Amino acid sequence: MSSKFDLMDTMTDALNDFYNKNDLDHCCALESLMGGNYKTPEQREWLESFSETWEKLQDARWLDD
């Protein structure tokens, strides 16, 4: 097991924790937004923020191997 910090694992763990905590279906955050996989405005805002962060990290190539 590597002790190297893996940003993609950390991000996916955060999304999975969000889905578990809020009893939502597991899928990508963007699909959740497009498909209405949230129950409250606060959950929608969290998904929007997560998606924006994910996109910025991808654009900066932080999620590449």
Secondary structure, DSSP 8 states (H G I E B T S, - for coil): ------HHHHHHHHHHHHHHHTT---S-HHHHHHHT--SSHHHHHHHHHHHHHHHHHHHTTTT--
